[in-house]
């Protein structure tokens, strides 16, 4: 743990998001296990590897604002900046948990990853009554809340030292440059490694494996941007 705390804050935050995404994939497999034939479990496991580039890219996007706040905090330590950073990360944890749990539930119903179109259809009275009872909504929100609490506690316990100052100006400047380059490289990594066609990663003949390997937060955000562009 002492070694982990020596890693710059932003990189620890990226590791946190990677672990969080992996956790939801494990839950996805557990919930959808009946749809996965017994003889392709090893192929399903490859989904974690194929998902890594896009997971890294999404994690770098999520860590960009904390990185800017961290820079401000290094030069002008402020409790307000610390609270803004906490609020930002906790909000992302809650939204990611809610969207990911909903994605797992809806995939079991419709066989599609959660997108803005599916979410809009979900709020249509006829569809919502068909797939969600009051009890199932309560369970979904409760499970999302539990996972959010676990994520927030994990963040508080291990992704610490946001306000820890780097005393040496040279080391501080070097870290800022190194982290900025790392975030840029991480953001662009999916363009060079991931085999992406349209909105999904394709590595398996079994469609659920490709859906497993697709970052559901990236997929949802991409559907939102695509819909807005199409509307314009």
Protein Blocks (a to p, Z undefined) as FASTA:
>chain_A
ZZmmmpcfklmmmmmmmmmmmmmmmmmmmmmmmmpcfklmmmmmmmmmmmmmmmmmmmmm
mmmmmmmmmmmmmmogcfklmmmmmmmmmmmmmmmmmmmmmmmmmmmmnopacdfklmmm
mmpmklmmmmmcfklmmmmmmmmmmmmmmmmmmmmmmmghklpccfblmlmmmmmmmmmm
mmmmmmmmmmmmmccehjaccfbfblklmmmmpcfklmmmmmmmmmmmmmZZ
